[in-house]
Amino acid sequence: MGIAARISAPFVLLVAAVTTGVLSGCDASPGQVGSGSGGELRQVTVVGSGEVRGAPDTLNVRASVEAVAPDVTGAMNQTSERVQAVINALVDAGVDRDDISTTNVSLQPQFANDGNTITGYRASNAFEVKIRQVDAASPALALIISSGGNSTRINNVSYTIEDDSQLVRDARARAFDDARERAEQYAELSGLKLGKVVSISESSETQAPPTPMPRAEMAAAPVPLEPGQQTVQFSVTVVWELT
């Protein structure tokens, strides 16, 4: 009886000590200070955000030329001629040929109401143009419309910043500063000090203002375009030690 009593008491204490160590080792929830005692690691996880704006310097135009003819050759020839006229006009106006690329070519039969009789063929040649001079964007778009004629389709126009690396750097710095400010506040509230960084993860997003969609009926008249401002947003999640 005496021997059993001497063994069981230390055994219970050992189990309790191991259980306490496992529970206190859990990480803190995001945005909260980790808890612990006896020299255990404390951490705080925060999410910081940063945003900067910049002026777009490139207009991307997605357009196409369509034609319908009784035969395959006629439909394809019409689209080819019109697209070549557009390309020649853009190159003559100073657009680099490397900034003009074909994105899709299609040829589809057209059927009568019965769904079986072929009445003709519709051909389409789609292309994308990068216009790198913002002040030349409106005349270049009008040139595409006038050169392609009534067969022209403007599918999409969008402004971009060709090199946004500096904007990304600035947004990243603002996001990290925001995260550090939040972490320092948590450290102060918990009566601790901010230690070294444990981990960093990030995400970024560029938002462009909507660009109005011009219509082919505008012919060669100047197309009103406003580049506006693009916003680069950055989010960073940082884990700090607390001492």
C-alpha positions, 0 to 999 in steps of 0.5 A: 500500500505504501509503495503504490502511494509513493509511485502514483503521485509523481506519475500524475504530476508528470502527465499534468505537466506534459498536457500543460506544455501541449496546450500552451504551445498553440499559435495565436489567432490572426490579429491577436497576441499569442499567450504563453508563460515560462519563456514560451514563444509569443506571436502576433499575426496582422494583415496590413494594406497599402494602396497607390495610384498611377497614370496608365501609359498604354491602351489595349484594343481588342478588335475584329473584322467580320464578313458574311459571303455566300462562299468560304473564299469570299468571306475569308478574302473580305476579312483578310483585306480589311484586317490588312488595311487596318494593320497597314494604317496603324503601322503607317501611323507609327504603331510598332508591328510587334504591338499588333497580334492576331488573337483568333480566326474563325469561319462558320457556316450560316444556316437558314431557318430550317437549321439545315440549309447553308446560306453562307459563311461568316468569317472573323479575324480578331486582333489586339493592338497596344497603343503606347502613346496615350495622346495617340490612343483616340486617333489610333482607335478612330483609324482602326474603325475607319480602316476596317469599315462597317465590318469592324467590331471593337470588342474591348478597350482597356488602359494599363501601366506597362511597367508598374514595378515602382507602384508595386514597391510603393504599395508593398512598403505601405502595406508593411508599414501598416502591418507593423503599426498594427503589430506595435499597437498589439504589443503595447496593449499586451505589455510586450515588445515587438520582436523579429519577423517570423513570416511574411505572405503577400497579395497584390491587385491592380484595378483599372478604371472602366473604359468606354466602349466605342461604336463602329458607327462613330467612323473616323471621328475622334473617340473620347477616351479618358485614361483615368488612374490605376490603383495598385493595392497590396495586402501583406500578412506578417507574423512577429515575435513578442518579447 
